[in-house]
């Protein structure tokens, strides 16, 4: 009987075993399917959210929102099972080297199959949950078929932006001429006593724009000046410290030490040192709207068939600049077709706007701008809710966090960082994000959101579970699911519960948040993807950091940590590790296990294992590479990092130059190259043969002897004066200056450019005079003048030009006129 029972048990078990094997085998396809389904489900959730927002009945709206929250929780479950599969089903290497290899492999295989089977069952459960929640919502609150904008998801070619609180060029600002002149007059010609001038008006009317413009135009009339932003929640002491810092910057002074109380702060500041309330007129509003809505059109003007509709839309904005700019930025992304604009205008709902105040009108319009965003840009915009009001965020930091969160999608031929930059520029174009400063290449450096948009974001995230921001005023964590959490208070004493948190910020700037709370993070929130302690007074790395195997972004920047634990090597999915401005001086050798690390951000590291770094082939940024006695080995190892975008080599000596050049020639993506020698007299001779088409920043500190050709083209040099000082560029033979729109003057000292044989001046629209000192260039054989201002050509004309004597000894001077196939003038010493 016993044998029969076993046999029957085996018969019944066999189908289940076969089913389990099939589930494991089909698991990759199931994961791909649920990933695709997650995207469409998120679209469904956003449509459901719009239904809730549009509902007039309070009770029904509350019921819809509760149902939408259930949809979101199901979406969170989908994200979790996808991540758990991606992490848990990777092949694991045994940690114990003493373990017999075959036994370890067998155990690891069994563990992996069990984990995969668990993932398969979880995915089936989640798919059933999503189907039930979607059907349940549709049965109670049916949704209309989705409408998509023909240009809503299109990328527009990157265009260089300009800094302005309302994202518009200074010349584009309308309706502020009178107030601007009045304020300038008050500030520059008013009474000499200290004076407070208030600019008063409802939010969005243009106060910040006006103040910023006037400040930029009059600040040089004063010995001290500062521009600071005051958020709704601020401390007087913090405000005074910021003011003092700005005043010290003006005079390039270090902030005074020992300023520890309000009295001394006030004294230090003391020692250093109307209005437009009405909205824009209809004409001014239409002018501002057109500049934004048609900024990418061929002629930049409003088409005739859209003029009436534009006026109708502008009237609904009630003359409020922020609303006009937001709507214009939104419509600039849509086709310029009357039917699409008509539908948009109807959705703007004039009656509802008129029933509300001006502030609510702006809120409604900003909500429409948000609703029109593609799904991935919505998440990127909501992420600003993780930061305080008026907080200026470094774009690199923000984009790396977006990538870690999975918001940024792969595009062929582009890195995720490049796609993230496109996302950010898309938000700027739509006037939802403000640019505070630019990098030298025109990309966004720092950015922020207007306080009204920040308020809109906080309303959006409040009931969605997207994130929660806890400051001194709010100590409670939502009882609902919270996906992301920011603690921005020094005296946080609340419980952060057990929500499936993916992102954790502590941004208090102090160390009052207990180490006990910090140590709980890796234990309670093992699904974290982003952990950011930047500028928090952290002294020790959290215990059990290795638990965070999902982690992709980890920042200790501006903290007090002194070392990294060996367990850092277990964070196999880490993409960004930021330990800049810390006391960490040594890197554990386990760092080389982080094969997915893209950004290793640190200051000088004395003992990083450079000899093993070549295996970390995903790296795009690394610390400065110090060349020591093993320099050849180190350089070759770094040369294996073919994805590098930035390279800084320190203490280079001549015996390592050839090896370094061969490595640089094999780096196809290098954007920034910085090389410094062991001492200033050390010669840098670079034998670069690759075109280096991606390079945009080159910094060489040492003596240059082989540089023979120098070309500045397309505003690569933005100054008004270009000065070649005595002794400079001794080996240079060719100099080309092409399309430098700001250049007005060229000075060449005697003893500079002493080997130059050819100079080309092309398209220098502001250069009206001949380069001073060109007559000293004894080896100059060819001077090529092409598309230069008429005044310049007249001054060097051989028949009476007042500066002709300066170039009369140059053997060949060629002057090309516009559209000419042959030079219009050829003269020089050989023709006399």
C-alpha positions, 0 to 999 in steps of 0.5 A: 500500500505504501508503494501505491501511495507514493506512486499516486502522489508522484502522478498527481505531482507531475502536472504541477512540476511540468506547469512550474517548469513551463512558468519558469521557462516563459517567465522572461516573456511574462516580464516583457508583457507585464512591463508593456502592460504597466505603461498602458495601465499608467495611461489608464490611471492618468485618464481616470485621474482626469475624470476625478478632477473634472467631477463636480459632485464632491461625493462622487469625486471622492469615490473616484479618487479612492478607486484611482488610488487602488489603481495606483497601488496595483501599478506599484505592485506591478513595478515591484514584481518587475524589479524583484525579477530583475534583481533576484533572478540574476546569477549569484556567485558564491561568497564562500571560496571554500565551498566546493564549486560543483556543490555551490553551482548546484545550490545556486541553480536551485535557489535561482529556479525557486526565486524565478518560480516565486516571481512567476506566481507573483506576476500571475497574481498581479496581472489578475489584480490589475485586470480586476481593478481596471474592470472594476473602475470601468464598470463604475466610471466608464472612460472615453477612448483616449485622445492623443496629441499629434505632437505631444510626444515628439522631441523638438531639437535642442535649442539654446535657452536663456535664463529668465524667471518666466523662461522668455528672452528679456526682449520678449517680455511685454507690458513691463516697460513702464514699471521697469523704467519707474523702478530703475529711476527710483533706484538710481535717482531716488533718495540716498537713504536706505529705501524699501520698494515693494512690488505687489501683485497676485501670483503669476502677474510678473513680479519676479520677472520685473524684479530680475530685469531691474536688478540686472540693469542697475546692480552695477550702480551699487557697491553691494548688491544681492538677489535672493529668493524667499520661500513661504517657509523661511527663517530670518537667520537663514535669510540673513546668512544667504544675504551675507554670502551674496554680499561677500561674493560681490567683493570676492570676500570670504564670509566672516567667521564666528557669526553665530547669532542674529545680532552679529549677523544683522551687524555684518549685513548692515556694515555692507550695506512701485508696482504693477498690480494690474494684468497685461492688456489684451494687446500685450497678452497676445504679443507675449502669447505669440512669442511662446506659442509660435517660437518654433514656427518658420516665421515666428508669427501667428498664422491668420487662421489662428488669430481669432482663436489665439485671442480667445485663449488669451482672454481666458488667461485674464492677462496673467503672464505666468498663465499666458506663458504656460499655455503658449509653451503648451501649444508650441508643442501642438500642430498649428491646426484650427481643429486641434486648437479649437478643441483645446480652447473648448477644454480650457472651459471659460465658464469654470475659469470665470467662476474662480479667482485669478489664482485658481485660473492659473492653477487650472491652466497649469493643470492643463499643461500638466495633463498634456504632458507625455506620461514620462514627463509627468513623472519627471515634473512631479519629481520636483515635489521631492525638493523644497520650494524655490530649490535650485537643482543641479540638472546632472543630479536630477537627471541621474535620479530620473534614470534611477527611477526608470522615468527615462526610456532608451532611444537608439543612438543616445545615452540615457543621460542625453535622453534625460537632457531632452526631457528636461528641455521639454519641460523648459520649453513648455514653461513648466521648469525654469532655468537658473543657469546654463553650462558653457555648452548651452545645456541646463546647469541649474533649474527650479520650478515656479512656486505656483507650479510647485504648489500644483505639483504638491496637490498632484502628489498628495493623493497619488502616493507619488511622494511626500515631503515632510518638513517642520510643519508636517510630521506625519507620514500619509496613512496611504502608500507613499512611494517616495519620501523627503525628510526636511526637518531637523527634529523629525520624530514621526514614524515612516511606516512600512510603505514600499518606498523607492526613494528616500531624501534627507535634506535637513543640512543638520545631523539632528535626524538620529543615526538610529533612523538612518540605520533603519532605512536599509532594513525597512526599505529594501526596495529603495532605488534612490538614497540621497543624503546630500548636504545632510550631517551624516557621519557614518554610512548606514548599517546593513547597506548591502540590503539595498540590492535594488539601489541605483543612486546613492549620494553622500555628497557634502556629508561627514562620512570618512570611509565606505564599507566593503559591503558597497560591492554588493550593490550590484545595480548601483549606477551613481555613487557620489562621494564628492566633498566628503572625507573619503580618501580611500576606495575599498577594492570591492568597488570593482564589483559594481559592473553597472556603475556609470558615474563614480563621482569623487574628489582625489582618491589616494588608493582607488584600485585603478589596476582593476577598474578596467572591468567596470566598462559602464563607467562614464565618469571617474575620479581624477586619475593620478599617474604614479610609478605604475602609470602605464598599467593605470592608463591602459586599465583606464583605456578599457573604459570605452564609455568614458565621457570625462577624463582628468589625468593628474601628475602626467610625466613625459614618459607616459604621454605616448601611452595616454595618447593611444588610449585617448585615441580609442575613446569615442565618446570623450566630451571633457579632457583635462590633463595636468603635469607634475610641474608647470615646466613639464611639457605636454606633447599630445599625439592625437589622431582621432577626430574627437568629434564629441570633445567640447572641453579641453583643459591642459595645464603644462607647457605646450610645444607642438600645437601648430593649428588653432581654430575658434569657430561658431562662438567657441570664444565668446569674449569681445577681446582676444589677446595673444600675450608675449611668448604665447603659442610659439609653435603655432603655424595656422590661426583661424577665427570663424563666426565669433559674433562677440569679437570686437578686438584682437591684440597680438603682443610682440613675441606672440605667434612668432611662428604663425604662417597663416591667419584666417578671419571669417565672418567676424561681424563685430570686428571693424579694425585690423588685429593690432600687432599683426605687423610684427608677425615676420613669418606670416605668409597668408592673410585670408579675409572672408565675409568680414564687415565693410568697414574692415575691408575699407580700412585695409584697402590698398587704395587709401585704407587707413590701416593698410600699412599694418598688413602691407608686408604680408606676402598674400592677402586674399579678400573674399566678398560674399557669394564671390567665386574668386577673391575680390582683392588679391594684394601683398608684398609679392604684387608690388 
